[in-house]
Amino acid sequence: MAFARDVFTATASQTDFTISFPYLSEDDVFVFVDGVAQTEGSSSDYTFSDATTIQFTAGLTEGDVVVLQRKTSQSSRLTNYTAGALTEADLDNDSLQAFYMAQEAVDVANTAMILGSDNQWDGQSLRITAVATPTASTDAVTKAYADAIAILSGNVPTPDDPGDDGKALVAGSATFDWEVVLTDVVDDVTPQLGGDLDVNSQSIVSVSNGNIPLTPHGTGEVRPGKTNFQDADVLRANLLDTSYDVNDIGDTSGADFAVNYTLGHVVTATISTDGVTITFTNWPAGYGAVVLFLTDGGSQTITWPVAVSNDPTGLTSSGVDKLLIESPDSGTTFYVTVLGRNI
């Protein structure tokens, strides 16, 4: 029970409320409606119709919370002792001021949020008001903040239909609904990529000797970009509009040069001064072939690798010859065939 605090819930149009506590001055009685301080005066919010009654100038709304609270002055003493006789009223006023202040302090302590017996803050089943917007993860949250991020009541359907089993809550434009969410890619019968597929150094494989078909729609084409078929089997290939990388060695100016299989299967070179030695490098396992367009090959002496089983002769001294360099045994033996002279 409070010593100097009365709380009422107003009925419709109620105007009069009884003060249950004593006070020294009307200035010490404060009136609040729903937490808002009221002003005394006949043309304001309320008046004292008598010493124990607060009367509002207009009837209140049903449910308004009215608080009458005594706050005895703490800034000045009501009694100032001087030389001479002390009256009973002087002693009473001095004692009551201290007594009332003590009661009011107890009321504040009893109505404040305190630590309960479980060492947790006890809100006494009342709302906490005037809370700032939270910023840290451990801050208290205001209703406005919670409403802004909460799922509004009525927009979330209840999964009471057995057909909703296994579904997930998915947000629409303004509501939520239970929809099927795939947990395994095998369940998606019409999958589509929303971006590039990164295999992350992995492989696309099949099981049970299954094929991996790539079938474009209509007139579409499969365009794999740069593809390395080294050491891979290509069965029954029908190659259309095929191009090859050209390794243009240029004028050797008497310098030896290598026909490097990995740099291109078509090679061009010019023999201009002094004899040269031609070598073959990086030949693949099994069969490999390169076409060499050799300019002025007969103008100088050419030394072929020892592995060449037939030394091509009769090359053009001023013109272009087309030579086919082949090895059927992973670069152990080479055959050089003149496909065309002075072409």
ABEGO torsion letter per residue (X at the ends): XBAABBBBBBBBGBABBBBABBBABAAABBBBBGGBBBBBEAABABBBABAABBBBABBBBBGBBBBBBBBBBAABBABBBBBEBBBAAAAAAAAAAAAAAAAAAAAAAAABBBBBAAGBBBAGGBBBBGBBBBABAABBBBAAAAAAABBBBGABBBBABAAABGBBBBBBAABBBBBBBBABAAABABBBBABBBBAGGBBBBBBGGBBBBBBBBEABBBBAEBBBABGBBBBGBBBBGBBBBBBBAEBAGGBBBBBBAAAEABBBBBBABEBBBBBBBGBBBEBBBBBBBBBGAAABBBBBBAABABBBBGBBABEBBBBBBBBAAGGABBBBBBABBGX
